[in-house]
């Protein structure tokens, strides 16, 4: 396979066409040869626009006829499970959009079958590859914070309804179908788990309003005992962005909405800006800011396919995040903390 292009099919004409296709074309080892959608006219239009040779309205037919090595799944979340299962059964490597599934049961099933099929599997937690997240990961792993004490993450985003109304939305149908908890919460939960380790307990709340799916608050307790709070509001009249503040016994790290990172050691008492790594290299700028971090993630996925090793977030990571997402819903229903450690009972 190393001597010929990796033939990839893309399923979904929202994020799939806007992010996956231009991103995959930045990887020399990859050739995008097919695109699929639920409606043949959408698939045909996307194929013509992006010069993809084959288009389908049936992913099973795509898997049979397009001679693929791998597939990316960028459909609404309710279709992730059946497509991923069919792809694993066909021996195809899989990159799936987030949220990985509708629930933890589906995510576990996807992980088990992809693992048993011995295919490379990944979830598109592309924010891991942002310069701000990368530099924080490096500093945390080096012990900059000391022992973690607390994390606060706040997000204020414009409502997707308002974005659609003002024709500025980049939110696709799949992201809307997953809700804000799935679309945004999955990314933030993955980041905190990646930085600080396994999450052993969850308490969450969703507003009891008609627009409750656009807001949520939750508390996470890591295996270390440290706490994190996440509050997301997607009903703001404009994007204010997100801010993450992590406090440890030795220092503080703050990620601001504009992507800048600041740090302060306890013995310094001065907040200093931290230089960000140049993760983009020679990648061009894209109108859609999601493309460049997607390229970095997809490169790792492709490296895993070709070399058998990869630092890409896997289906196991997606499964762990989905367990936390499910626990937020259960916490809301039962009005109590939910154990996710697996020590009291399987999650």
Secondary structure, DSSP 8 states (H G I E B T S, - for coil): -TTS-EEEEEE-SSHIIIIIHHHHTTSTTEEEEEEE-SSHHHHHHHHHHHT-SEEES-HHHHHHHS--SEEEE-S-GGGHHHHHHHHHHTT-EEEE-SS--SSHHHHHHHHHHHHHTT--EEE--GGGGSHHHHHHHHHHHTTTT-SEEEEEEEEEEE-HHHHHHTT-----HHHHHHHHIIIIIHHHHHHHHHHH--EEEEEEE--SSTTGGGEEEEEEEETTS-EEEEEEEEEESS--EEEEEEEESSEEEEE-TTS-EEEEETTT---EEE------TT----SSTHHHHHHHHHHHHHHHHHHS---S--HHHHHHHHHHHHHHHHHHHHTS-EE-SSSSS--
